[in-house]
Amino acid sequence: MTLAYPRPLFLMPFDHRTSFVKAMYGLTMPLTSAQKAVVEAGKTVIYDGLKLTIAKGVVGKAAGVLVDEEFGAAILRDAKERGLVTCVAVEKSGQEEFAFEYGDEWQLHIDSFAPTFAKALLRYNPEGDQAMNRRQAAHLKQVADYCHRRGYGFLVELLVPMTREQSDRLGGDRRVYDRDLRPSLMIATIKELQQAGVEPDIWKIEGLDRRADCEAVVAAARREGRDAVNCIVLGRGSDEAGILSWLRAAAPVPGFIGFAVGRTTFWDALAGLRDGKIDRDAAVGAIANRYAEWVRTFTSAREERSSVTPVSVRA
């Protein structure tokens, strides 16, 4: 049984680990205690940007954090104390195939934070490696079943990477893939996972350019009585124009309740702080402003819904 979550959900996702450590700070795992402190401090800057947006009254109860335990344990605990939505990542970072971050003890690590949602990142193409797809679906069913027994929500971050055959078929054109092929592959993936017993409460999906594709994805997510299931838009490191386009396409569609946009929100500000081009307060302010831009864009586009009464993000 899924968990009904009827409110808007505007997540600040900064659960990046291996890629974050390497690309932002030029470090390699495992880290020394001093290096880990640097990474944790960077994530605290991101969190402070979210808190500044909340303090300004922009987002209200829709605000949430998606962060990893390794570098964000203190943030998760603080956010929970503040009554924010908390979402903890359970997957091992940087893997093509889903694996549990803490092996057989993954349940204990979820319980230690008792989050609003546990999140699993999944790379799954229905035309890809079938054996790997089956293994991943079995793991995600374990997480879904455990979360629902324990009263946690379950969020799947679904990435549908282009296969080599698909790339050859499309001449390597990623834009054509995203526009013409990925939407149907996402729908097929959702249905396959449902048939395998994977029942997320929220699908966190790559942005779609057309509203009709957003509607089709929601229809798949909510098929056969899954009326409580919702979707949010992930950022995938797109530029500002891309994020705004995806938010405007999705927001008017009932079933899309928000977003989780990470790197486009914080990367430039954090890099500027790292390089000494701006100070910490400026970095926090820049992150807050970018996050507020997403909130305003989504809520404004949401009001286009003709058959649903607009819901305030402060509700």
C-alpha positions as CSV (number, residue, x, y, z in Angstrom):
1,M,0.0,0.0,0.0
2,T,1.3,3.4,-0.9
3,L,1.4,6.4,1.4
4,A,-0.9,9.2,0.3
5,Y,1.1,12.5,0.1
6,P,-1.3,15.2,-1.1
7,R,0.9,18.2,-0.4
8,P,3.3,20.0,-2.7
9,L,6.9,18.7,-2.3
10,F,9.8,20.9,-3.2
11,L,13.0,19.0,-2.4
12,M,16.5,20.3,-2.2
13,P,18.5,17.3,-3.3
14,F,22.2,17.2,-2.4
15,D,22.7,13.5,-1.8
16,H,25.5,13.5,-4.4
17,R,28.6,11.7,-3.0
18,T,31.3,10.3,-5.3
19,S,30.6,12.8,-8.1
20,F,30.3,15.7,-5.7
21,V,33.5,14.9,-3.9
22,K,35.5,14.6,-7.1
23,A,34.0,17.3,-9.3
24,M,33.5,20.0,-6.6
25,Y,36.5,19.4,-4.4
26,G,38.9,17.4,-6.5
27,L,39.1,14.6,-3.9
28,T,38.9,10.9,-4.1
29,M,37.4,8.4,-1.8
30,P,38.2,7.4,0.9
31,L,38.5,10.8,2.5
32,T,40.5,11.9,5.5
33,S,38.6,13.3,8.4
34,A,39.7,16.8,7.4
35,Q,38.6,16.3,3.8
36,K,35.2,14.9,5.0
37,A,34.7,18.0,7.1
38,V,35.2,20.2,4.0
39,V,32.5,18.2,2.1
40,E,30.2,18.4,5.1
41,A,30.7,22.1,5.3
42,G,29.8,22.5,1.6
43,K,26.6,20.6,2.2
44,T,25.8,22.8,5.1
45,V,26.0,25.8,2.9
46,I,23.4,24.2,0.6
47,Y,21.1,23.5,3.6
48,D,21.5,27.0,4.8
49,G,20.3,28.2,1.4
50,L,17.1,26.2,1.9
51,K,16.6,27.5,5.4
52,L,17.0,31.1,4.2
53,T,14.3,30.5,1.6
54,I,12.0,29.1,4.3
55,A,12.8,32.1,6.6
56,K,11.7,34.4,3.8
57,G,8.3,32.7,3.7
58,V,8.7,31.5,0.1
59,V,8.1,27.8,0.5
60,G,6.4,26.9,3.7
61,K,5.7,23.2,4.6
62,A,6.5,22.0,1.1
63,A,10.2,22.3,1.7
64,G,12.3,19.2,2.1
65,V,15.9,17.9,2.1
66,L,17.2,14.9,0.2
67,V,20.7,14.2,1.5
68,D,23.0,11.2,2.2
69,E,23.9,9.9,5.6
70,E,27.6,9.9,4.9
71,F,28.0,13.7,4.6
72,G,24.5,14.9,5.8
73,A,23.6,13.0,8.9
74,A,23.6,16.2,11.0
75,I,21.5,17.9,8.4
76,L,18.9,15.1,8.4
77,R,18.6,15.3,12.1
78,D,18.3,19.1,12.2
79,A,15.7,19.1,9.4
80,K,13.6,16.5,11.2
81,E,13.7,18.6,14.4
82,R,12.5,21.6,12.3
83,G,9.6,19.6,10.9
84,L,10.9,19.6,7.4
85,V,10.3,16.7,4.9
86,T,13.4,14.5,5.1
87,C,14.5,12.0,2.5
88,V,17.5,9.8,2.9
89,A,19.4,8.0,0.1
90,V,19.8,4.3,0.4
91,E,21.8,3.4,-2.8
92,K,25.5,3.1,-3.1
93,S,26.9,6.1,-4.9
94,G,28.3,6.0,-8.4
95,Q,27.0,2.6,-9.4
96,E,25.4,1.7,-12.7
97,E,23.5,-1.1,-11.0
98,F,21.6,-0.4,-7.8
99,A,23.3,-1.6,-4.7
100,F,22.6,-0.9,-1.0
101,E,25.0,1.7,0.5
102,Y,25.2,-0.2,3.8
103,G,24.8,-3.7,2.5
104,D,22.6,-6.0,4.7
105,E,22.3,-3.3,7.3
106,W,20.4,-0.9,5.1
107,Q,17.2,-1.2,7.1
108,L,19.0,-0.1,10.3
109,H,20.3,3.0,8.6
110,I,16.8,4.0,7.4
111,D,15.4,3.5,10.9
112,S,18.1,5.5,12.5
113,F,16.7,8.6,10.8
114,A,13.1,7.6,10.5
115,P,12.7,9.9,7.4
116,T,9.6,11.0,5.6
117,F,10.9,9.1,2.6
118,A,13.6,6.7,1.7
119,K,15.0,7.3,-1.8
120,A,16.5,4.8,-4.2
121,L,18.2,6.0,-7.4
122,L,17.6,3.5,-10.3
123,R,19.1,3.4,-13.8
124,Y,16.8,1.2,-15.8
125,N,16.1,1.0,-19.5
126,P,13.5,-1.6,-20.5
127,E,15.4,-2.3,-23.7
128,G,18.6,-2.7,-21.7
129,D,20.2,-5.5,-19.7
130,Q,17.2,-7.7,-18.7
131,A,19.0,-9.7,-16.0
132,M,20.2,-6.5,-14.3
133,N,16.8,-5.0,-14.6
134,R,15.3,-8.0,-12.7
135,R,18.0,-7.8,-10.0
136,Q,17.3,-4.1,-9.5
137,A,13.6,-4.5,-9.4
138,A,14.0,-7.2,-6.7
139,H,16.1,-4.9,-4.6
140,L,13.7,-2.0,-4.9
141,K,10.8,-4.2,-4.0
142,Q,12.6,-5.0,-0.7
143,V,12.9,-1.3,0.0
144,A,9.3,-0.5,-0.9
145,D,7.9,-3.3,1.2
146,Y,10.1,-2.4,4.2
147,C,9.2,1.3,4.0
148,H,5.5,0.6,3.9
149,R,5.7,-1.8,6.8
150,R,7.5,0.8,8.9
151,G,5.4,3.8,7.8
152,Y,8.0,5.6,5.7
153,G,7.3,6.9,2.2
154,F,9.3,5.4,-0.7
155,L,10.6,7.6,-3.5
156,V,12.2,6.2,-6.6
157,E,14.6,8.4,-8.6
158,L,14.2,7.0,-12.1
159,L,16.9,7.5,-14.7
160,V,16.4,5.9,-18.1
161,P,19.9,6.0,-19.8
162,M,20.1,5.6,-23.5
163,T,21.5,2.2,-24.5
164,R,24.2,1.8,-27.1
165,E,21.7,0.4,-29.6
166,Q,19.3,3.3,-29.0
167,S,22.2,5.7,-29.5
168,D,23.2,4.1,-32.8
169,R,19.5,4.2,-33.9
170,L,19.3,7.9,-33.2
171,G,22.7,8.9,-34.4
172,G,23.7,9.7,-30.8
173,D,21.3,12.6,-30.6
174,R,20.4,13.0,-27.0
175,R,17.8,15.7,-27.7
176,V,15.9,13.4,-30.0
177,Y,16.1,10.6,-27.4
178,D,14.8,12.8,-24.7
179,R,11.9,14.1,-26.8
180,D,10.9,11.1,-28.9
181,L,11.9,7.9,-27.1
182,R,12.6,8.5,-23.4
183,P,8.9,9.3,-22.5
184,S,7.7,5.9,-23.7
185,L,10.6,4.1,-22.1
186,M,9.8,5.8,-18.8
187,I,6.3,4.6,-19.0
188,A,7.4,1.0,-19.9
189,T,9.8,1.1,-17.0
190,I,7.2,2.2,-14.5
191,K,4.8,-0.6,-15.6
192,E,7.6,-3.2,-15.5
193,L,8.5,-2.2,-11.9
194,Q,4.9,-2.1,-10.8
195,Q,4.5,-5.7,-12.2
196,A,7.6,-6.7,-10.2
197,G,5.9,-5.4,-7.0
198,V,7.8,-2.1,-6.7
199,E,5.3,0.4,-5.4
200,P,6.8,3.9,-4.8
201,D,4.8,6.6,-3.3
202,I,6.6,9.2,-5.4
203,W,8.4,8.9,-8.8
204,K,11.2,11.4,-9.2
205,I,11.6,11.5,-12.9
206,E,13.7,13.3,-15.6
207,G,12.0,16.4,-17.0
208,L,9.7,16.1,-20.0
209,D,9.3,18.8,-22.6
210,R,5.6,18.2,-23.4
211,R,2.7,18.3,-21.1
212,A,1.1,15.4,-22.9
213,D,4.1,13.2,-21.9
214,C,3.8,14.4,-18.3
215,E,0.1,13.3,-18.4
216,A,1.0,9.9,-19.8
217,V,3.6,9.3,-17.1
218,V,1.2,10.2,-14.4
219,A,-1.4,7.9,-15.9
220,A,1.1,5.0,-15.8
221,A,2.1,5.8,-12.2
222,R,-1.5,5.9,-11.1
223,R,-2.9,3.0,-13.1
224,E,-4.9,0.2,-11.7
225,G,-6.0,2.0,-8.5
226,R,-2.7,3.7,-7.6
227,D,-4.5,7.0,-7.2
228,A,-2.3,8.1,-4.3
229,V,1.0,8.0,-6.3
230,N,2.6,11.2,-7.4
231,C,5.5,12.5,-9.4
232,I,8.1,15.2,-9.0
233,V,10.6,16.6,-11.6
234,L,14.3,16.0,-11.2
235,G,16.9,18.4,-12.5
236,R,19.5,16.1,-14.1
237,G,22.0,19.0,-14.0
238,S,20.2,20.9,-16.8
239,D,20.7,24.6,-17.3
240,E,18.2,27.2,-15.9
241,A,16.2,27.4,-19.1
242,G,15.8,23.6,-19.2
243,I,14.6,23.4,-15.6
244,L,12.1,26.2,-16.1
245,S,10.7,24.5,-19.2
246,W,10.3,21.1,-17.4
247,L,8.6,22.7,-14.4
248,R,6.2,24.6,-16.6
249,A,5.3,21.5,-18.5
250,A,4.7,19.3,-15.4
251,A,3.2,21.7,-12.9
252,P,-0.3,22.0,-14.5
253,V,-0.7,18.2,-14.6
254,P,-2.5,16.7,-11.7
255,G,-0.2,14.1,-10.2
256,F,2.9,16.3,-10.4
257,I,3.4,17.8,-7.0
258,G,6.8,19.4,-7.1
259,F,10.4,19.0,-8.0
260,A,13.9,18.0,-6.8
261,V,16.4,20.2,-8.5
262,G,19.9,20.0,-7.1
263,R,23.1,20.8,-9.0
264,T,21.5,23.7,-11.0
265,T,20.4,25.2,-7.7
266,F,23.7,25.0,-5.8
267,W,26.6,24.2,-8.0
268,D,27.7,27.6,-9.3
269,A,27.3,29.2,-5.9
270,L,29.3,26.5,-4.1
271,A,32.0,26.6,-6.8
272,G,32.2,30.4,-6.4
273,L,32.7,30.0,-2.7
274,R,35.3,27.3,-3.2
275,D,37.3,29.5,-5.6
276,G,37.1,32.5,-3.3
277,K,35.0,34.5,-5.8
278,I,32.1,35.0,-3.3
279,D,31.8,34.7,0.4
280,R,29.7,32.3,2.3
281,D,26.7,34.6,2.8
282,A,26.6,35.3,-0.9
283,A,26.7,31.6,-1.7
284,V,23.8,30.9,0.7
285,G,21.8,33.8,-0.8
286,A,22.4,32.7,-4.4
287,I,21.2,29.1,-3.5
288,A,18.2,30.5,-1.8
289,N,17.3,32.7,-4.8
290,R,17.6,29.9,-7.3
291,Y,15.5,27.5,-5.2
292,A,12.9,30.3,-4.8
293,E,12.9,30.7,-8.5
294,W,11.9,27.0,-9.0
295,V,9.2,27.3,-6.3
296,R,7.6,30.4,-7.9
297,T,7.8,28.9,-11.4
298,F,6.1,25.7,-10.3
299,T,3.4,27.3,-8.2
300,S,2.6,29.8,-10.9
301,A,2.3,27.2,-13.6
302,R,0.3,25.0,-11.3
303,E,-2.4,27.6,-11.2
304,E,-3.1,26.8,-14.8
305,R,-5.0,23.7,-13.7
306,S,-8.6,24.2,-14.7
307,S,-10.2,21.3,-12.9
308,V,-8.2,21.5,-9.6
309,T,-8.3,24.2,-7.1
310,P,-4.8,25.6,-6.6
311,V,-3.2,24.5,-3.4
312,S,-1.0,27.0,-1.5
313,V,2.5,25.7,-0.7
314,R,1.9,26.9,2.8
315,A,-1.1,24.6,3.3
